[in-house]
Amino acid sequence: MWIALALILAWPAQAFAAIPNGQTTDPLERGVLLALGSAYRVETTVSVAALRTGTGQLFPLGPLHTVTELGTAFAVAPGGVLVTDAHVVSPSGASLAIVAAPLALAQRGTFGDQAAYEEWVKVNAVVPVGVRVLRVRVLRATVNPHTPATEVPAHLIRGSLEQTDDLALLQIADHHVPALHLNQTDSIGTAAAVIGYGVATPTTLGLPTTTVPGIKTGHLGVLATVKYLPGQQFTFIDSAIAHGDSGGPAVDAKGDAHGIVRFKNPGGGGLLDQASPIFRLLTRLGISNTTGPIATDFATGMTNLWTHKLTEARDALTRAIEADRTHPLAAQELAVVTHLQHAPPAPVPSHWWRAFFLGLATLTGIAAALCAVRWRKIARVGAHNKDAAPHFPSAP
């Protein structure tokens, strides 16, 4: 595992928090733009009575017994099927204990940071007791923090919860969404970006309310195992994964999903479940992984924008908006296309200096020709006068 981690950490990683500009020329940023319409924020509110250590000691949460698990989901079928991690929509075990730890320990006047809470849960084999899911809230991603969040009703698809692979499927009420293609052919070093709502703290108090996801770039690493989850394999990614990125897609320059974020790796980066388990889950439930017409129209529109085919871009983006009114990018990019179409033509670069020097050269040539003619006339007159001059006899 450490050799594998060393290999992926050798790749440079860079995180850009801002959503890429629609006219970017960077291939991976373009892939992020193509995938953004498929991303959702997930908030699961849970009631937890107490935390219990491996020795049986109880840490009641007291009056603040409600916690929220923050995560991410993305569409995998155009009929409104989202995939996320099971521990996001059905929190249990250590992941929920870490979220509840700040509230439980605060009852005893003990405070710390995320690393301290994670260590406390791990060392003491802490588990939550008296768990009850109160609500799963799903909100569509936006690209502007001032854009009102669009909450969509959602429910867990029966039979989709898989604890071993940590996967779950949600059906949202919107049955016309762009979905991501699952790419099952990973290769070491593939540039990838994670789209997710990762934050630096596990506590539910003060969670950011923005629906603008974070974008974290990196590279896919090798397929390997980790000792605390025997028998399971993960793909390492060297992006700066944080709590809340769980369930988010790792996309390539085409906007394809190569996997789903499962955990932040203790040694740095993150661990992805590959696309294959997601594909198997969909197949088992009779769901096809297709991107759908909205994804196709938006991708066509963006490709035409990038190649300056503005009329074709306008038509494709208009179709995407008509089918998907809450698409986070389609209207914005259509406005860019419209502006470019109606913008005055770029001024032609002035070439006055060329005309000036051409005119000067012409005048110089004419002057030189006139001078040559004049000198020839002078020479002929001089020769004639020499021949016609009188000859005086010499003195005796």
N, C-alpha and C positions, 0 to 999 in steps of 0.2 A: 504493500500500500504506500509506504513512504517513498519507494523508488518511483512509483507512478505519480505521486504528488510532486516529487522533484521535477519530473519531466514536464508536467504542465506548468509549473511555476516558472520554468525557464522561458515561457512565452510571455511577452510584455502584455499587461492588461491595462485597460484604460476605461474609466467610467465617465459617461457624459450624462448628467442629470436632465438636461433639457431635451425636449423633443426635437429631432432633427428638422431642419428647414426643408420645405417641400421641394426646393430646387437644388438640393445637395447633389454632389457628384460622387459621394462616397458609396460604394456598393453595399456595405453592411448597413449604413444609415438608411439607404433606400429599402432594404429588406425590412427594417424596423417599421418604416412608414406603411409598407404593404400589410404588416401584421397587426398594427395598432388597433384596427377596427374590430379585431377578434378578442381583445383583452377586457377583463372584468375584474373589479375589486369585490372581494368576498369578506363579509364580517359575520362571524358566528357568535352569537351571544349565548353564554352558558352559565348556569347556576352551579356553583361548587360549594358544597357544605364545608369541606375541610381537606387538608392534605395529611397524608399518613406516611410516616417513615417506615423503613424496613423493620425497625424494632417495635412498631406499633404506636409510636408517639403521634398524637394528633395535634395539628395546627389549624384550628377553626378560622374561617375567613371572617366571621363576625357579620356585622351589618353590610359590609361591602363584599357580598358573596357572589356578585355577578361580574363575570369577566368576558372579554371579547377576543376571540382568535381572529387575527387579521391574516388574509391570504389573497391569492390571485387565482383566476381561472381563465380559460380561453376556449373559444368555440372550435369544435371538431366536426360539426355537421351543420349545414345551412338551415336546418329546421329548428335551431335553437338549443342544441346539445352542447353543454360545456363540460370540460374535464378539469378537475382540481385534485388536490391531495385529500385522502380520507381524513387525515388529522386536522384539516381545515374545517370541514363541514361536520365532522363527528369527532370532536376533540376527546382525547383520552390519554392515559399514560403520562410519560415524561414530558411530552410537548405541552400538554395542558398544565401539568404541574409547574413548568417553567413560567407559563403565562400567569398562573395564580400565585406563584411564590412571593412576589412583591407585596401583595395584599395580605397574605397569610403571615409573613414575617413582620409586616408593619404593625400587626396587633401586639407584637412583643418588642416593638421599638428597634427592630433590626432592618437596616437598609443597605443596599449595595447596587452594583451595576449588573448588566445582563450576564457577564461572565461569572460573577459571583453566584447568581441565582442558578445558572446552569450547573455549576460545580456542586452547589448544595444539593440539588435534586439528584445528581449523579452519585455523589458520595453516600448519601443517605437513602438511596433507592426509594425516593418519594413518589407517591401516586396520589391522584385525586380521588376523593370519595364523595358520594352523594351528587353525582353529575347529572344534569338535566339540560338538554338543548332547548333554549327558549325561542330562538329566531335565527334564520339564515337570511342575511341581507345581501343582495347582489346589485352592484352599480356598474354601469358601463364606463369604460375609460374615456377620458377627455384629454384634450391637448392644451386647454386653457384653464388655469386655476379659477377663473371667474365664471366659467361656464357652469350653469346649474347641473347638478348630478342627476342622471336619469336612473332611477331605481326600477328594476324589473322583477316582477314576481318570479319565484323559482322554487322548485321542489326536487328532492333527491329522487332519481330514477330508481325504481324498485329493482333490487338485485344487483345494483352497480357498485355497492360498497365493497371494496377489496382491501382488507387490512394488511395482507402480506405485501402486495405491491403498492399499498398506500394510495389507492386511486378511488375516485368517486365521480359519478356523472350527475350533472344537474340539468333539468329541463327548464328553460326559461319561457315566459309567455310570448316573447317575440320570436316568431317562427321564420323570420327572414333576416338572417345575419350572415356576414362573411365568415367563413371558417378557414382554419389553417390545414394545410396538407401535412401529414405526418411522414417525415423522411426517416426511413429505417436503415439508412446506409451511412453510418457515422465514419468519419476518418479523423485521425489524430491531427490536430493543428487547424481544423476548420474554424474560421472566424465565426463567432456567434455572439448574439446579444440577448440578455435576459430582460424580459419585460415584466415588472412586478412592483408590488407595493411594499418593498422592504424598508423597515425602519430599524433604528438602533436599539430599541427597547422592547421587551416582551410584555410590559405592563399595559393594561387597558386604559389607564389614565393618561390623557394627553396624546392619544394617537392622532396623527395627522388626518384631517378630514378631506384632503384633496383627492380627486379622482384622476389626477394626472399621474400616470405610473412613472417609476424610475427606469432608466435605460442603463444597463451595465454590460459593457463589452468585454470580450475575452476570447478564449479559444477552447475548443473541446479537447479533453485529454483522453487517456486510455480507459478501457473498461476494466474495473477491478472490484475487489470486495473490501469490506471494512469489518473489523473484528467484532463490533458491537451489533452487527446485523448479519450473522452467519448465513451462508447459503444464498445471499442476494448479491447482485452485481449492479454497479452504478457507473455512470460516465462522469468523470471529474470535469469541472469547468473552473477556470481561474478568475471568473468574475467575482466581484466583492458582494457575495450573497449575504443578505440580512434577513432577520425575522420579518415575515410578511411577503417575501418572494416565493414562499412555498405555493406550488400550483401554477407558477408562471412558466411560459414557454421560453425555450432557448432557440432562437430563430437564426437562420443563415441569411445570406445576401439575396436569396430568392423569396424570403418570407416564409420558408418552410420551418416547421417545428421539429427539432432533432431530439427533443426530450422535454420533461417537465421537472421543475425544481422540487426537490424533496427536502433536503436539509442544507444548512450551512455546515461545511466541513470544519471540524475542530482545528485542523491544521491549516486552514485558509481555503478560500474559494468555496465551491459548493458541490453537491452531489445531485446528479440528474437520474431520474428513471428514464430509460430510453423510450423512444416512440413505440417500440414493439409491444410492450405490455398494454399500452393504451389501445393500439390497434386490435390486439386480441380481445380486450374487454368490449370494444365496440362490436366486433364480429360476433362475440358470444350473445350479445343482446340484439343482433340483427340491425345494427346501425352502420351505415356506410360513411366512410371518411371521404367526403367530397367538399370542395371549397364553396361551390354554389355560384349563381350568377352575379351576386353583388360583389364578391371578391374578384370575379373575373372582370366585371366592368370597372371597378376601381383600379385594378392593376393595369388594365388597358389604358385608362385615362392617364394614370401616372407615367406609364411608359411613353405615351404620346406627348405628354408635357415635357418629359426629359429629352425627347427627340425633336421638340419644337413643331409637332404636328398639332396645332392648337385647335383646329376645327374638330378633329377626331377626338382630342382630349376632352373638349367641351361636351360632345355628345355622350361619351362613355361616362363621364362624371355625373352628368345630368341623370342618366339612367340609374346610377348607383344611389343618388340622392332620392329619386322618386320611389325607389324600393326600400330605402333605409334612411328614414328621416333623422335618426340620431347618430348617424355615422360620424365619428369624431373628426375626420379629416376631409371628407368629400366636398362639403360646402366651402371650406376654406380654400382648398386647391382649385375649385371651380372659380372662385373669385380671382385667384391668381391668373388663371387662364383668360378670364374675361378682361382683366386689366391689360394683359399682354396683347390681346387682340385689338383693343381700342387705344392702345398707347400710340402716340405719333411716331412715325418712322424715325429711326435714328438719323441724325444729321449726317450728310455726306461729308467726309473730311475735306476741308478746304485745301486746294492745290494751287493757290494764288502764286506761291513762290516758284512753282514750276513754270507757270505762264510768264512770270516776270523774267526769269532767266532765259526762257525761250525767246521772248521778245527782245531782250537785251542782246542775245546771241544773233538774232536776225538783223537788228540794227547795226551791230558790229560788222556783220558780213556785208551788208549793203554799203556801209561806210568804207570798208576795205576795198570793195569793188570800185567805187567811185574814185577813191584815191589812186587805184591802179590805172584807171582810164585817164585820169588827169595827168599822172606822171608820164604816160605814154605820149599824150599830146604835147607836153612840154618838151619831151625828148625830140619829137619830130620837128617842132618849131626851131629848136636849137640847131639841129642838123641843117635845116634849110637856110637859116641865116648865115651859117658858117660858109656854105657854098656860094651865096650871093654877095658876100662882102667884097668891096672894091680892093684892087691890088695896086699899091703905089710903087712906082719904080724905085729901085734902090738908089741911093745917093751916089754920085760919081766918085 
